[in-house]
Every structure is written in structure tokens, then in C-alpha cells.
Amino acid sequence: MSQINFSPENISQIFQEAVDEAIEQHRLNGQAIVVSDEQGLAIEIQPENITPLAQKRKQTMSSPKHSKAN
């Protein structure tokens, strides 16, 4: 039986992946999402303005944090 890594970094990554998947489902279903800005005000984002998950992952993987030089 495999063990699950419950380190803070791993849990954070698992939650981020779940949020990303939920946002992608909203985009694919044509549903807006709501986020809060720095002042705590609700901002509605229309599905056509949501970055597709594949594009977001591509951008994340090309960021300096994920490069082999770091």
C-alpha cells in the first residue's frame, strides 16, 4: 500500500490542482467564476476570460521556478 505525503507543500499542490480542475470545468461548461480582489470585493470572471488549464500548466512549467537551472 502506498503512503500519501501530507507535507504542507504537497497538500498545497493537491489543493491547487483541485482548484485548477474546478476552474477548468467552469470554463468548459460556460460558467463564470467569482474571485475576490485585494479589497475583498467580488469580481466575476466570464468563461471566455479564464485561461485554459493546458495553457496555464504550460506557462507554469516554463516559469523560472520549474526550470532546471534553479
C-alpha positions in Angstrom: 0.0 0.0 0.0 1.4 3.4 -0.9 1.6 6.2 1.6 0.3 9.8 1.0 2.7 12.6 1.6 0.9 15.1 3.9 3.7 17.7 3.9 2.5 21.3 3.7 4.0 21.6 0.2 2.3 18.5 -1.1 -1.1 19.4 0.4 -0.8 22.9 -1.1 -0.1 21.4 -4.5 -3.0 19.0 -4.2 -5.4 21.8 -3.3 -4.1 24.0 -6.2 -4.6 21.1 -8.7 -8.2 20.6 -7.4 -8.9 24.4 -7.7 -7.4 24.5 -11.2 -9.5 21.5 -12.3 -12.7 23.1 -10.9 -12.0 26.4 -12.7 -11.4 24.5 -15.9 -14.7 22.7 -15.6 -16.5 26.0 -15.1 -14.7 27.3 -18.2 -15.7 24.3 -20.3 -19.3 24.5 -19.1 -19.5 28.2 -19.9 -19.9 29.2 -16.3 -18.4 32.3 -14.8 -16.3 32.2 -11.6 -16.1 34.8 -8.8 -12.8 35.8 -7.2 -12.1 38.5 -4.6 -9.7 41.4 -5.3 -7.2 42.9 -2.8 -10.0 44.8 -1.1 -12.2 41.7 -0.7 -14.7 42.8 -3.4 -16.2 40.1 -5.6 -15.1 40.1 -9.2 -16.9 38.0 -11.8 -14.8 36.4 -14.5 -16.6 35.2 -17.6 -15.6 31.8 -19.0 -14.1 33.4 -22.2 -11.6 35.2 -19.9 -10.5 32.2 -18.0 -7.1 30.8 -19.1 -7.4 27.2 -20.3 -5.8 24.8 -17.9 -3.4 23.3 -20.5 -2.2 26.9 -21.3 -1.8 27.6 -17.6 0.2 24.4 -17.0 2.4 25.3 -20.0 3.1 28.7 -18.5 3.8 27.3 -15.1 6.2 24.7 -16.4 8.2 27.4 -18.3 8.4 29.7 -15.2 11.9 30.1 -13.6 10.8 28.1 -10.5 10.4 25.0 -12.7 13.4 25.4 -14.9 16.3 23.0 -14.4 18.8 25.9 -13.9 17.1 26.7 -10.5 
